[in-house]
């Protein structure tokens, strides 16, 4: 069931949405709803252990985790085709699924990195520069 909410947007965000709505001839409300639909990661219903409860080795491994090579290559290819305007509806669905998986991994990896720094297992990224 769809729900209506009120948002306050910056002038810049509103202008970008308005420009895109004009280009694709769609209502700005639909553009914004679609943008949120695709941008927000679906963290799913999978219950993962809190990063703080993982062993040091598990935290380090998670902080270094990467998407598998096949999915990474497929994601890169689909992103290139998207920029070229050559995606089919099936491609869009696959791209969305791969991007959601990437975002889930990225969020989890970020948590692990913060935990690794907190535990002194690695330096903060700001001190590495």
Number of C-alpha atoms within 10 A of each C-alpha: 2 4 4 5 5 5 6 7 9 8 9 9 12 14 12 12 19 17 13 16 17 12 9 10 10 12 13 18 12 12 17 16 11 11 12 11 12 13 13 10 17 14 14 9 6 6 7 7 8 10 19 15 10 14 10 17 11 14 23 19 15 21 20 12 14 13 14 8 9 8 14 15 12 14 20 13 12 20 18 13 15 15 9 9 9 11 16 11 8 9 15 15 12 15 20 18 16 19 20 19 17 18 17 16 18 17 13 18 21 15 17 25 24 20 21 24 14 13 13 11 15 14 14 14 10 6 6 7 5
